[in-house]
Amino acid sequence: MVRSLLALALLSTRALIGAAAEVETRTIDEIYKAALAEGGVVTLFQGGDERSQANGLKTNFEKRFPGMTLNVTVDVSKYHDGRIDDQIAANNVYVDSAILQTLHDYPRCASQGALLDYAPLGYD
């Protein structure tokens, strides 16, 4: 859905696999308005071991983007890996972005065509 809002977490993928990134042409405010029009919900998987560790991210995201909801699930990355693999296998990916601690997953996912090679406006 609103992958471009949190795709910054996946920018490291470009360096890892050497793929050419799709360079964003919209400003963050234009992306925000488009995200609101799509329903205003972003789903994020974040690697970690404390459920509360993403509270600050959620609070600041929702403060910066009023009307948006950031649904964050914090769990150990190896468990998120399995969830993402299951979503891909079922052709039913509902997570918008993932911040994983396991870097070895990014090249594998990229080789499966499961990543958005993305660069924000002004990146180049």
HELIX and SHEET records of a PDB file:
HELIX    1   1 ARG A    3  LEU A    6  1                                   4    
HELIX    2   2 ALA A    7  LEU A   10  5                                   4    
HELIX    3   3 SER A   12  ILE A   17  1                                   6    
HELIX    4   4 ILE A   28  ALA A   37  1                                  10    
HELIX    5   5 ARG A   51  ALA A   54  5                                   4    
HELIX    6   6 ASN A   55  ARG A   64  1                                  10    
HELIX    7   7 SER A   77  ALA A   89  1                                  13    
HELIX    8   8 ASP A  105  SER A  111  1                                   7    
SHEET    1   A 2 GLU A  22  VAL A  23  0                                        
SHEET    2   A 2 TYR A 118  ALA A 119  1                                        
SHEET    1   B 3 THR A  69  ASP A  75  0                                        
SHEET    2   B 3 VAL A  41  GLY A  47  1                                        
SHEET    3   B 3 SER A  97  ILE A  99  1                                        
END                                                                             
